[in-house]
Amino acid sequence: MAGTCRDAADFARDCAAGRNPKGRLALQNEMCWDAVTLCAEFAGVIDHNKFLSLKGKENLLISLKDPVVTNATAMRSVKAGHILGFYDPRPKYKRFVHAMLSTGIGWAAGTKNGCIGIGYDMAYWQLLNLASGLRWLPQGHFNAAKERNKLRVLHIHHRPITDI
């Protein structure tokens, strides 16, 4: 396949901006991690068989071994076309909770984004400014709680979509 990280990011951005309504509908009807994988297929990074083999297997997209995004400045430097994996870092959990696709300079596209404290809960493919929109904490995590007086700590790992 010849698709690039940039191709995947451009596809994700076009869908969120309404320039590709069919693509947007397809993405927002998937689980967040499957929507990211579908971006890879539509952008020519992977073929349909690879998409099917990854569907529902979010643990194959990204892991805790991939680089971590520690703050807003680091988020702005994540290249377009990187998978973003959101994790609950508590030792008891260490679980994957959400995925998005970086579109560059701190922005990302995804669906069902309410679980990270910003964006819509429902199925809606959208662009979000994670660098300025997330409530970053000094420890390299962010507060994903919907209510300002509560705390739900998550952290983000990233890797190029071309690595799947």
C-alpha positions in Angstrom: 0.0 0.0 0.0 1.2 3.5 -0.7 -0.8 5.7 1.7 1.1 7.9 4.1 0.5 9.4 7.5 -0.3 12.7 5.7 -2.9 11.0 3.5 -4.7 9.5 6.6 -4.6 12.9 8.4 -5.9 14.7 5.3 -8.7 12.2 4.9 -9.7 12.5 8.6 -9.6 16.3 8.4 -11.7 16.4 5.2 -14.3 14.2 6.7 -14.6 16.3 9.9 -14.8 19.5 7.8 -17.7 18.0 5.8 -15.8 17.8 2.5 -16.3 14.0 2.5 -19.8 13.3 3.9 -19.8 9.6 3.0 -16.4 9.2 4.7 -17.6 11.1 7.7 -20.7 8.9 8.1 -18.6 5.7 7.8 -16.1 7.0 10.4 -18.7 8.2 13.0 -20.5 4.8 12.8 -17.4 2.9 14.0 -16.0 2.6 17.5 -13.2 5.2 17.9 -10.3 2.8 17.4 -12.0 1.2 14.4 -12.6 4.6 12.9 -8.9 5.4 13.1 -8.1 2.1 11.4 -10.8 2.9 8.7 -8.9 6.2 8.0 -5.9 4.0 7.3 -7.9 1.9 4.8 -9.5 4.9 3.1 -6.1 6.6 2.8 -4.5 3.6 1.2 -2.2 2.8 4.2 -3.8 -0.7 4.7 -6.1 -2.8 2.6 -9.6 -4.0 3.5 -8.4 -7.4 4.7 -6.0 -5.7 7.1 -8.8 -3.4 8.4 -11.0 -6.5 9.0 -8.1 -8.2 10.9 -7.7 -5.2 13.1 -11.4 -4.4 13.7 -12.2 -4.6 17.4 -8.6 -5.2 18.3 -7.6 -1.8 19.7 -4.6 -3.3 21.5 -3.0 -3.9 18.1 -3.1 -0.2 17.2 -1.0 1.3 19.9 0.6 0.3 23.3 2.0 1.7 26.4 5.5 1.2 24.9 4.8 3.9 22.3 6.0 7.4 23.0 3.9 9.4 25.5 2.6 12.9 25.0 3.4 14.8 28.2 1.9 18.3 27.8 0.4 20.8 25.4 3.7 21.6 23.8 4.4 17.9 23.1 0.9 17.5 21.7 1.6 20.3 19.2 4.7 18.4 18.0 2.9 15.1 17.3 3.0 14.7 13.6 -0.1 14.4 11.5 -1.2 10.8 10.9 -0.2 9.5 14.2 -2.6 7.2 16.1 -3.3 8.6 19.6 -4.1 6.1 22.3 -5.7 7.3 25.5 -5.0 5.2 28.6 -6.1 5.2 32.2 -2.7 5.0 33.9 -3.8 3.7 37.3 -1.8 0.5 38.0 -5.1 -1.3 38.8 -6.4 -0.5 35.3 -3.7 0.4 32.7 -6.4 0.2 30.1 -7.0 1.7 26.7 -10.0 3.9 26.7 -10.0 5.9 23.5 -8.3 6.5 20.1 -8.0 9.4 17.7 -5.9 10.4 14.7 -3.5 13.4 14.9 -4.0 15.9 12.2 -1.1 18.1 13.2 -0.1 21.1 15.4 -2.1 19.7 18.4 -5.3 18.8 16.6 -6.9 15.4 16.2 -9.9 13.8 14.6 -12.1 11.2 16.2 -15.6 10.0 17.2 -17.2 9.5 20.6 -14.7 11.9 22.1 -16.7 12.7 25.3 -14.7 10.2 27.3 -11.6 12.5 27.1 -13.5 15.4 28.6 -14.0 17.4 25.4 -16.1 16.8 22.3 -19.3 14.9 21.8 -20.2 11.7 23.5 -22.3 10.5 20.6 -21.2 9.3 17.3 -19.9 12.4 15.5 -16.6 12.6 13.6 -15.0 15.8 14.7 -11.7 17.8 14.9 -10.5 18.8 18.4 -7.6 21.0 19.5 -6.1 18.7 22.1 -3.1 21.0 22.8 -5.3 23.8 24.1 -8.6 21.9 24.8 -7.4 19.3 27.2 -6.8 20.2 30.9 -3.1 19.2 31.1 -1.7 18.3 34.5 2.0 18.8 35.6 2.6 15.0 35.8 2.3 14.5 32.1 -1.3 13.5 32.1 -4.6 15.4 31.6 -7.9 15.6 33.4 -10.6 14.0 31.3 -13.4 14.6 33.8 -16.5 16.3 32.4 -17.0 18.3 35.6 -14.3 20.7 36.5 -14.3 19.8 40.2 -13.7 16.1 39.5 -10.5 14.3 38.4 -10.2 11.5 35.8 -6.5 11.2 34.8 -5.6 9.9 31.4 -2.5 9.9 29.3 -1.7 9.7 25.6 0.7 7.6 23.6 1.3 8.0 19.8 2.7 6.2 16.8 2.5 6.6 13.0 -0.5 5.1 11.4 1.8 3.6 8.8 3.2 1.3 11.5 0.0 -0.8 11.9 
